[in-house]
Amino acid sequence: MKNKYQRLNKEDRKKARDRFYRTPFGKELKPRLQRILIIGILLLIYASYLLIDAIFKKSIWGALAATAIYLFALFFLIGRHKIIVRDVNDFLIKRK
């Protein structure tokens, strides 16, 4: 039963996340996850700006910096998703 959350349909996943966010641990975790989401989106926007700027200036270093920031943004967003899946899955397994 390690992947109970992944087997749910979209509506049931949303309901499970909502029930998880009503728990004390979920209430504490939700602002952190929102902060990670905002940081990831801002990093994607900034990396896009750097990449466009590097293309116009024909700068290899700017393109490399933009690529590194894209990787960090993806790391933040993928990590956030994995944390949500792990914690909600544990919540579903413990509360049948």
matplotlib code that plots the C-alpha trace (Angstrom):
import matplotlib.pyplot as plt

x = [0.0, 2.9, 1.3, -2.3, -2.2, -1.0, -3.8, -6.5, -8.3, -8.0, -11.0, -10.1, -6.5, -7.8, -10.1, -7.2, -5.0, -7.7, -8.2, -4.5, -4.2, -6.8, -4.6, -2.2, 0.8, -0.8, -1.6, 2.0, 3.3, 1.0, 2.7, 6.1, 4.9, 3.4, 6.6, 8.6, 6.1, 6.5, 10.3, 10.2, 8.0, 10.1, 13.3, 11.7, 10.8, 14.2, 15.9, 13.8, 14.8, 18.5, 18.2, 16.6, 19.2, 22.0, 20.6, 20.5, 23.9, 25.3, 26.7, 27.6, 28.0, 24.5, 23.1, 24.9, 23.6, 20.1, 20.4, 21.7, 18.8, 16.3, 17.7, 17.3, 13.7, 13.0, 14.6, 12.3, 9.1, 9.8, 10.9, 7.7, 5.6, 7.4, 6.9, 3.2, 2.8, 4.8, 3.0, -0.5, 0.2, 1.3, -1.8, -4.0, -2.3, -2.5, -6.2, -8.1]
y = [0.0, 2.4, 4.2, 4.6, 8.3, 7.7, 5.3, 7.8, 9.8, 13.5, 14.4, 11.9, 13.3, 16.8, 15.6, 13.7, 16.7, 18.9, 16.4, 16.3, 20.1, 20.1, 18.1, 19.9, 18.7, 19.7, 23.2, 23.6, 22.2, 24.1, 27.6, 26.0, 24.2, 27.4, 29.3, 26.6, 26.9, 30.7, 30.5, 27.9, 30.0, 33.1, 31.2, 30.1, 33.6, 35.0, 32.2, 33.0, 36.6, 35.7, 33.3, 36.0, 38.5, 36.1, 35.4, 39.1, 39.8, 36.5, 35.6, 32.0, 32.7, 34.2, 31.1, 28.8, 30.8, 30.6, 26.9, 26.4, 28.5, 26.4, 23.3, 24.8, 25.8, 22.3, 20.8, 23.0, 22.1, 18.4, 18.2, 20.0, 17.5, 14.5, 15.9, 16.3, 12.8, 11.2, 13.0, 12.6, 9.0, 8.3, 10.1, 7.9, 4.7, 5.6, 6.7, 4.0]
z = [0.0, -0.5, -3.5, -2.4, -3.3, -6.8, -7.5, -6.7, -9.4, -9.6, -7.4, -4.7, -4.6, -4.1, -1.3, 0.3, 0.2, 1.7, 4.5, 5.1, 5.2, 8.0, 10.3, 12.7, 10.7, 7.4, 8.7, 9.6, 6.3, 3.9, 4.2, 3.7, 0.5, -0.8, -0.1, -2.0, -4.9, -5.1, -5.0, -7.7, -10.0, -9.3, -10.2, -13.5, -14.3, -13.4, -15.4, -18.4, -18.1, -17.9, -20.9, -23.0, -21.9, -22.7, -26.1, -27.0, -25.6, -27.0, -23.6, -22.8, -19.1, -18.9, -20.6, -18.2, -15.2, -16.6, -17.0, -13.5, -12.1, -14.2, -12.6, -9.1, -9.9, -11.2, -8.0, -5.8, -7.8, -8.0, -4.4, -3.4, -5.3, -3.8, -0.3, -0.9, -2.4, 0.5, 3.3, 1.9, 1.1, 4.7, 5.9, 3.7, 4.8, 8.5, 8.3, 6.4]

ax = plt.figure().add_subplot(projection="3d")
ax.plot(x, y, z, "-o")
ax.set_aspect("equal")
plt.show()
